[in-house]
Each structure stands twice: as C-alpha cells, then as structure tokens.
C-alpha cells in the first residue's frame, strides 16, 4: 500500500474536522473515568479529599484545554451553526464549510477534464464524505501513464488535491516561529490551569503546604519546558536551520517527509534531552530555594512543657510536663544508655558541627549536595516520552501534516493534571 496515500488520507480536512468534534466527548469521558478510578483507588479515609481534588483539577484542566484549542461557540439551533464567541488556537473549519468547498472544487475539475469512471466515482464521493486510502491512491495517480509519469492534460489537479487534502505549506522563518509560539501557548494554558487548580484544591481540602505548592510549580515547569516548549523550539530551530541551508544552496528542497525527519531530530536533541535538564535546573536552583525559605521562615508555635495546652496553667500533672521531667532525668543520669549523657551530648554536638557550613546546619548542607544532581528529583519516564506524541503534531504543522493537531488537548490535559497533583516520579 502506498505510504503517501496513507498520509494524505489521514490529512483530509473533513477527517480533522470530525476529530475536532469528537475530542470534547472523548476527553470528558476519559477524564471522568480516570477521576473515578483514582478516587476509589485511594484508601477509604482519603477518598473524599481525593475526589474533591480530582474534580477541581480535571475540570479546570479539561475546560482550559478545550477552550484554548477550540474557543467558545454557542450551540447550533434548527440546523444553523452556532456563533463563535471566542476563537481557539486550533484552526479547523466546520464540516459543512469543508463539504461546500470540496463540492465546488470537484464540480469545477470535472467540468474541465475527462476522467475515468473510477476517478469520477471517487470525486463524487468526496462531495459528501471521507475518502479511504484506496480512494486517495486513485486520485494521487490520476493523470499518470503506466510508468507513473504525469499527464499534463489534467487541468487544476494540484488545486483540487490541495482542497481535498491539507495544503502543503512552505513556511517562512517568521511563520515557523509564529507556529511554535501558537502551539506553546496551547500547551501552557492547561499546565497553568493545573498548577493553579491543584493549589486551590489543596486549600479546599486543608492539605496545602509550601512543599506541595512547590511541587506543583516545579512539575508545571517540567511539563511545559520538557514536554512542550523546548520541543517546539527544537522543531522550529531544526527546520529554520534546514531552510537556511536550502537557501544557501547547501542542500536541496526538502519534501514533507524529509522535513518531518529533520524536525523530529531537533525535538529529540533540544526537547527530550535539553528540556528535562533545563526544567530540573530551574526547579533546583530557583524554585527550591524560594519555597525552602518560605518553609523555614514559617512561624512556629512555641511549646512550653510547664503549661497545660488546654488551660495555660502550671501543673505537675500535665502529661507534657511528666514527659519533659522524665527526659531531663534520663539525660542527667550518669550512666544513661551507652555512656553518660555528657558523652552522648558531646558526640551529638561534634556530629552536628561536622555538618555545619557557613552558618547552615547539616540539613542545608545535605540539600546543597543533593541539588547538584539535577535528575535526582524528576527523571523522564515512559509516559513523559509518550507525551512527546504531541511533537508529531508540531512537526506535522511545520512540515505539512496536520491531522494530529485536534487531538492535542488530550495530551496537554495529561500534562496539566500531572502539574496539578505535583507529580514527582512515583509520588504524588
């Protein structure tokens, strides 16, 4: 079977429009199913809070993904299309508009050319619905002789094919980076929604801490940089470099498949490898110190063992006081434990002194050493690699294939949800 025919069949505007129409239902059903599964998979005592968090995060992320991609449109009434209130970043025409355009293009082509019965059948089919791979192959080969050479007798063939299938686009350098920016914003919106809704959800359930907020922001940075933005930069940079070499006469003009290969190479180097490194560096060197400072500067409630926690009155019967007195007696005992208390305290102080550096205690020294290893906290996983499927859409848009673009909200929702729960590898 012809690979080119498969690619073209997948790239029909009508198929892309149908995918766009089904994406909200697919995404909503998938989010609901996962939310229910994750909630009931939690321990019984945690299910209520887990359910609240899943409802808040998933609804925010799904809604933001769909709105940023497709905008907001009023429902149609009595066969009339709804009105577009807010435009989205995924530019897909409606089914009726596409069919009207295809019908006009087919009628014009048939009026100017004599074609075989097979070609006529396929073209009339294109007026009302989708073409399969075999139909596509027939159209791609029409007008060619037995040796595959093009017959110049057919007028308007390229125009017809550009109408029935997504038109090839030879993007300029400016357009390349505009597309990169558009797709990056499309991914940023659900990730930002995930971070904000995750923090809000923990405020509602009373589980918010500086560390949990820090994890959400760090995971959001990881998802956006490693799984979205840096990959788009790599794609655009690789194609931009290839275009420069082409204009300089170093290489020949690239076909869509060759462009796809160049772009995926840029995505691998800059995005998959470089994006993880940059995201972890930002988390370790910028975000960690900010939230560590918040954690250590958090006011602590003073505890006085001589006072009752309820009555604020001195009492020797207070349990806290009894515990304190027992500890004090044990510490001053001459032979407490292994060696006396003095020896133990001296050993403890000596141990603490070894970990003291520039006014910081051992905990800070340990954290400093740990932060030097950028991948200790968040390593790329198999799902992270799977999320790079969206890079095929980036590559597709830049090289001429666009059929995955309407499905981007599905992938960006996963990134947004992971940011919302502050995912750190195996832990939530």
C-alpha positions as CSV (number, residue, x, y, z in Angstrom):
1,X,0.0,0.0,0.0
2,X,1.2,3.5,-0.9
3,X,2.6,5.3,2.2
4,X,1.9,8.7,0.6
5,X,-1.7,7.7,0.1
6,X,-2.0,6.8,3.8
7,X,-0.5,10.1,4.9
8,X,-2.8,12.0,2.6
9,X,-5.9,10.0,3.7
10,X,-5.1,10.9,7.3
11,X,-4.7,14.6,6.3
12,X,-8.2,15.2,4.9
13,X,-9.7,18.5,6.3
14,X,-13.0,16.6,6.8
15,X,-11.3,14.0,9.0
16,X,-9.6,16.7,11.0
17,X,-12.9,18.4,11.5
18,X,-14.6,15.1,12.7
19,X,-11.7,14.6,15.1
20,X,-12.2,18.1,16.5
21,X,-15.9,17.5,17.0
22,X,-15.3,14.2,18.9
23,X,-12.4,15.5,21.0
24,X,-14.5,17.2,23.8
25,X,-16.6,14.0,24.3
26,X,-13.6,11.7,24.3
27,X,-11.6,14.0,26.6
28,X,-14.5,14.5,29.0
29,X,-15.3,10.8,29.2
30,X,-11.6,9.9,29.7
31,X,-11.2,12.5,32.5
32,X,-14.3,11.3,34.3
33,X,-13.3,7.7,34.1
34,X,-9.8,8.4,35.4
35,X,-11.1,10.7,38.2
36,X,-13.5,8.0,39.4
37,X,-10.8,5.3,39.2
38,X,-8.1,7.3,41.0
39,X,-10.6,8.4,43.7
40,X,-11.8,4.8,44.6
41,X,-8.2,3.5,44.3
42,X,-7.3,5.7,47.3
43,X,-7.6,4.5,50.9
44,X,-11.2,4.8,52.1
45,X,-10.4,7.6,54.6
46,X,-8.7,9.7,51.8
47,X,-11.4,9.2,49.1
48,X,-13.4,12.3,49.9
49,X,-10.4,14.6,49.7
50,X,-9.0,12.8,46.6
51,X,-12.4,13.1,44.9
52,X,-12.5,16.8,45.5
53,X,-9.0,17.3,44.2
54,X,-9.6,15.3,41.1
55,X,-12.9,17.1,40.4
56,X,-11.3,20.5,40.7
57,X,-8.1,19.8,38.8
58,X,-9.6,17.7,36.0
59,X,-12.5,20.1,35.3
60,X,-10.1,23.1,35.2
61,X,-7.6,21.4,33.0
62,X,-10.1,19.8,30.6
63,X,-12.0,23.1,30.3
64,X,-8.9,25.1,29.7
65,X,-7.5,22.6,27.1
66,X,-10.7,22.7,25.1
67,X,-11.2,26.5,25.3
68,X,-7.6,27.3,24.4
69,X,-7.8,24.8,21.4
70,X,-11.2,25.4,20.0
71,X,-12.5,28.6,21.7
72,X,-16.1,29.1,22.8
73,X,-19.1,28.6,20.5
74,X,-22.8,28.8,21.1
75,X,-24.8,25.6,20.3
76,X,-26.4,25.5,16.9
77,X,-30.2,25.9,16.6
78,X,-32.5,24.3,13.9
79,X,-29.7,23.2,11.7
80,X,-27.8,26.5,11.9
81,X,-24.2,26.6,13.1
82,X,-23.6,28.3,16.4
83,X,-21.8,31.6,16.8
84,X,-18.1,31.7,17.7
85,X,-17.7,33.8,20.8
86,X,-14.0,33.2,21.4
87,X,-11.6,31.9,18.9
88,X,-9.3,29.0,19.6
89,X,-5.7,28.3,18.7
90,X,-6.5,25.2,16.6
91,X,-7.9,26.5,13.3
92,X,-10.2,23.8,12.0
93,X,-13.2,24.6,9.7
94,X,-16.6,23.1,10.2
95,X,-17.9,20.1,8.3
96,X,-20.5,22.0,6.3
97,X,-18.0,24.6,5.1
98,X,-15.5,21.9,4.1
99,X,-18.0,19.9,2.1
100,X,-19.3,23.0,0.3
101,X,-15.7,23.9,-0.7
102,X,-14.9,20.3,-1.8
103,X,-18.1,20.1,-3.9
104,X,-17.3,23.4,-5.7
105,X,-13.7,22.2,-6.4
106,X,-14.9,18.8,-7.7
107,X,-17.5,20.3,-10.0
108,X,-15.0,22.7,-11.4
109,X,-12.4,19.9,-12.0
110,X,-15.0,17.6,-13.7
111,X,-16.2,20.3,-15.9
112,X,-12.7,20.9,-17.3
113,X,-11.4,17.4,-17.6
114,X,-12.4,13.9,-18.9
115,X,-11.6,11.3,-16.3
116,X,-12.0,7.6,-15.8
117,X,-15.1,6.1,-14.1
118,X,-13.0,5.2,-11.0
119,X,-11.8,8.8,-10.7
120,X,-15.3,10.2,-11.3
121,X,-16.7,7.8,-8.6
122,X,-14.1,8.9,-6.0
123,X,-14.6,12.6,-6.7
124,X,-18.4,12.4,-6.3
125,X,-17.8,10.5,-3.1
126,X,-15.6,13.5,-1.9
127,X,-18.6,15.8,-2.2
128,X,-20.4,14.0,0.7
129,X,-17.9,12.3,2.9
130,X,-14.4,10.9,3.7
131,X,-12.2,9.1,1.3
132,X,-10.4,5.8,2.2
133,X,-6.8,5.0,1.4
134,X,-7.6,3.3,-1.8
135,X,-9.7,6.2,-3.0
136,X,-6.9,8.6,-2.1
137,X,-4.4,6.5,-4.1
138,X,-6.6,6.6,-7.2
139,X,-6.7,10.4,-7.0
140,X,-3.0,10.7,-6.5
141,X,-2.3,8.6,-9.5
142,X,-4.9,10.1,-11.9
143,X,-3.5,11.6,-15.0
144,X,-0.3,9.5,-14.9
145,X,0.6,7.0,-17.6
146,X,1.6,3.4,-16.9
147,X,5.2,4.5,-15.9
148,X,3.9,6.9,-13.3
149,X,4.7,10.0,-15.4
150,X,2.4,12.9,-15.0
151,X,-0.1,13.7,-17.8
152,X,-0.3,17.4,-18.3
153,X,-3.7,17.1,-19.9
154,X,-5.5,17.4,-16.5
155,X,-6.2,21.0,-15.6
156,X,-6.3,22.1,-11.9
157,X,-5.2,18.8,-10.5
158,X,-2.9,20.3,-7.8
159,X,-5.6,22.8,-6.8
160,X,-8.1,20.0,-6.4
161,X,-5.7,17.9,-4.3
162,X,-4.9,20.9,-2.1
163,X,-8.7,21.3,-1.4
164,X,-9.4,17.6,-0.7
165,X,-6.3,17.2,1.4
166,X,-4.4,19.6,3.6
167,X,-2.4,22.0,1.5
168,X,1.4,21.9,1.7
169,X,2.8,24.9,3.4
170,X,6.2,26.3,2.8
171,X,6.5,28.4,5.9
172,X,8.9,31.3,6.2
173,X,11.2,31.7,9.2
174,X,8.7,34.2,10.7
175,X,5.8,31.8,10.2
176,X,7.8,28.9,11.7
177,X,8.3,30.7,15.0
178,X,4.8,32.0,15.0
179,X,3.6,28.4,14.8
180,X,6.0,27.5,17.6
181,X,4.5,30.3,19.7
182,X,0.9,29.2,19.0
183,X,1.5,25.6,19.9
184,X,3.5,26.6,23.0
185,X,0.6,28.8,24.3
186,X,-1.8,26.0,23.5
187,X,0.2,23.8,25.9
188,X,0.9,26.4,28.5
189,X,-2.8,27.2,29.2
190,X,-3.8,23.7,30.6
191,X,-0.5,23.4,32.5
192,X,-1.0,26.8,34.2
193,X,-4.6,25.8,35.0
194,X,-3.4,22.5,36.5
195,X,-0.9,24.3,38.8
196,X,-3.5,26.9,40.0
197,X,-6.4,24.4,40.4
198,X,-4.1,22.0,42.2
199,X,-3.1,24.6,44.8
200,X,-6.7,25.7,45.1
201,X,-7.9,22.1,45.6
202,X,-5.4,21.6,48.5
203,X,-6.6,24.9,50.1
204,X,-10.2,23.5,49.9
205,X,-9.2,20.1,51.5
206,X,-6.8,21.7,54.0
207,X,-3.7,19.9,52.7
208,X,-1.8,22.9,51.4
209,X,1.8,23.2,52.4
210,X,4.8,25.2,50.9
211,X,6.3,21.9,49.7
212,X,3.1,20.7,47.9
213,X,2.7,24.1,46.2
214,X,6.4,24.0,45.3
215,X,6.0,20.5,43.7
216,X,3.1,21.7,41.6
217,X,5.0,24.7,40.3
218,X,8.1,22.5,39.6
219,X,6.1,19.9,37.8
220,X,4.3,22.6,35.8
221,X,7.7,23.9,34.8
222,X,8.9,20.4,33.9
223,X,5.8,19.6,31.8
224,X,5.9,22.9,29.9
225,X,9.6,23.1,29.3
226,X,10.5,19.4,28.8
227,X,7.3,18.1,27.2
228,X,6.1,21.2,25.3
229,X,8.1,24.4,24.8
230,X,11.6,23.2,24.3
231,X,10.4,20.5,21.9
232,X,8.7,23.3,19.9
233,X,11.9,25.3,19.9
234,X,13.9,22.3,18.8
235,X,11.4,21.7,16.0
236,X,11.4,25.3,14.8
237,X,15.2,25.6,15.1
238,X,15.9,22.5,13.1
239,X,13.5,23.5,10.3
240,X,14.9,27.0,10.3
241,X,18.4,25.7,10.0
242,X,17.4,23.4,7.2
243,X,15.7,26.3,5.4
244,X,18.8,28.5,5.7
245,X,21.0,25.7,4.3
246,X,18.5,25.2,1.4
247,X,18.6,28.9,0.5
248,X,22.4,28.9,0.6
249,X,22.4,26.0,-1.9
250,X,24.0,23.6,0.5
251,X,21.0,21.2,0.4
252,X,18.1,20.6,-1.9
253,X,14.5,21.5,-1.2
254,X,13.0,19.1,1.5
255,X,9.9,17.0,0.9
256,X,7.3,16.9,3.8
257,X,8.7,13.5,4.9
258,X,12.3,14.9,4.9
259,X,11.1,17.9,6.9
260,X,9.5,15.6,9.4
261,X,12.7,13.7,9.9
262,X,14.7,17.0,10.4
263,X,12.1,18.3,12.8
264,X,12.0,15.2,14.9
265,X,15.8,15.3,15.2
266,X,15.6,18.8,16.6
267,X,12.8,17.7,19.0
268,X,14.9,14.9,20.4
269,X,18.0,16.9,21.0
270,X,16.5,20.2,22.2
271,X,13.3,18.9,23.8
272,X,13.6,15.4,25.2
273,X,17.3,15.8,26.2
274,X,17.6,19.5,26.8
275,X,14.1,20.2,28.1
276,X,14.4,17.9,31.1
277,X,17.8,19.4,32.0
278,X,16.5,23.0,31.9
279,X,13.3,22.1,33.9
280,X,15.2,20.4,36.6
281,X,17.8,23.2,36.8
282,X,15.0,25.8,37.3
283,X,13.4,23.6,39.9
284,X,16.6,23.0,41.9
285,X,18.3,26.4,41.6
286,X,15.4,28.8,41.6
287,X,12.1,27.3,42.9
288,X,13.6,25.1,45.7
289,X,15.4,28.0,47.4
290,X,12.3,30.2,47.2
291,X,9.9,27.6,48.8
292,X,12.6,26.3,51.2
293,X,12.9,29.8,52.6
294,X,9.1,30.1,53.0
295,X,9.1,26.8,54.8
296,X,11.9,27.7,57.2
297,X,10.5,31.2,57.8
298,X,7.1,29.8,58.7
299,X,6.3,30.9,62.3
300,X,6.2,28.0,64.7
301,X,4.1,27.9,67.8
302,X,6.1,27.9,70.9
303,X,5.8,24.9,73.2
304,X,6.2,25.2,77.0
305,X,6.1,21.9,78.8
306,X,5.4,23.7,82.1
307,X,1.9,24.8,80.9
308,X,-1.1,22.8,80.1
309,X,-2.1,23.0,76.4
310,X,-5.7,23.5,77.3
311,X,-5.7,25.6,80.5
312,X,-2.4,27.5,80.1
313,X,-1.8,26.9,83.8
314,X,1.2,25.4,85.5
315,X,0.6,21.8,86.7
316,X,2.9,18.9,87.6
317,X,0.1,16.6,86.5
318,X,0.3,17.8,82.9
319,X,1.4,14.9,80.7
320,X,3.7,17.1,78.7
321,X,5.5,18.1,81.9
322,X,5.8,14.5,83.0
323,X,7.4,13.6,79.7
324,X,9.8,16.5,79.9
325,X,10.8,15.6,83.5
326,X,11.4,12.0,82.6
327,X,13.6,13.1,79.7
328,X,15.5,15.5,81.9
329,X,16.2,12.8,84.5
330,X,17.4,10.4,81.9
331,X,19.7,13.0,80.3
332,X,21.4,13.8,83.6
333,X,21.7,10.2,84.7
334,X,25.5,9.3,85.0
335,X,25.2,6.0,83.1
336,X,22.2,6.6,80.8
337,X,22.2,4.5,77.7
338,X,25.6,3.7,76.2
339,X,27.9,6.0,78.1
340,X,26.8,9.1,80.1
341,X,24.6,11.9,78.9
342,X,27.6,14.2,78.7
343,X,29.4,11.9,76.4
344,X,26.3,11.5,74.2
345,X,25.7,15.2,74.1
346,X,29.3,15.9,73.2
347,X,29.1,13.3,70.5
348,X,25.9,14.8,69.2
349,X,27.4,18.3,69.1
350,X,30.5,17.1,67.4
351,X,28.4,15.4,64.8
352,X,26.3,18.5,64.2
353,X,29.4,20.6,63.9
354,X,30.8,18.5,61.1
355,X,27.6,19.2,59.1
356,X,27.7,23.0,59.9
357,X,28.9,25.1,57.0
358,X,28.7,28.9,56.5
359,X,26.1,29.3,59.2
360,X,23.9,26.5,57.8
361,X,23.2,23.2,59.6
362,X,23.6,19.7,58.3
363,X,20.2,19.6,56.7
364,X,21.1,22.5,54.4
365,X,24.5,21.0,53.6
366,X,22.8,17.7,52.6
367,X,20.3,19.6,50.4
368,X,23.1,21.5,48.7
369,X,24.8,18.3,47.8
370,X,21.6,16.8,46.6
371,X,20.7,19.7,44.4
372,X,23.9,19.3,42.4
373,X,22.3,16.2,40.9
374,X,19.6,17.7,38.7
375,X,17.9,14.4,37.9
376,X,17.6,13.2,41.5
377,X,14.1,14.6,41.9
378,X,12.4,14.3,38.5
379,X,13.5,11.8,35.9
380,X,11.9,11.4,32.4
381,X,9.5,8.5,32.4
382,X,7.8,6.3,29.8
383,X,4.6,8.4,30.0
384,X,6.7,11.6,29.5
385,X,8.1,10.0,26.3
386,X,4.6,9.1,25.2
387,X,3.5,12.7,25.7
388,X,6.0,13.6,23.0
389,X,3.5,12.3,20.6
390,X,2.3,15.9,20.5
391,X,5.6,16.7,18.9
392,X,4.4,14.8,15.9
393,X,1.7,17.4,15.7
394,X,4.3,20.2,15.9
395,X,6.3,18.5,13.2
396,X,3.2,17.9,11.2
397,X,2.1,21.5,11.3
398,X,5.6,22.7,10.3
399,X,6.1,20.1,7.6
400,X,2.6,19.9,6.1
401,X,0.8,17.2,8.0
402,X,-1.9,18.4,10.4
403,X,-4.1,15.5,11.4
404,X,-2.9,15.2,15.0
405,X,-3.5,18.8,15.9
406,X,-7.1,18.5,17.0
407,X,-6.1,15.8,19.5
408,X,-3.6,18.0,21.3
409,X,-6.0,18.8,24.1
410,X,-5.9,15.1,25.1
411,X,-2.1,15.1,25.6
412,X,-2.0,18.6,27.2
413,X,-4.6,17.5,29.7
414,X,-2.2,14.8,31.0
415,X,0.5,17.4,31.4
416,X,-1.9,19.8,33.2
417,X,-3.2,17.1,35.5
418,X,0.4,16.0,36.5
419,X,1.2,19.6,37.2
420,X,-2.0,19.9,39.3
421,X,-1.1,16.9,41.6
422,X,2.6,18.0,41.8
423,X,3.8,14.7,40.3
424,X,7.4,13.8,41.3
425,X,8.0,10.5,39.6
426,X,6.4,7.7,41.7
427,X,4.9,10.1,44.3
428,X,2.0,12.5,44.2
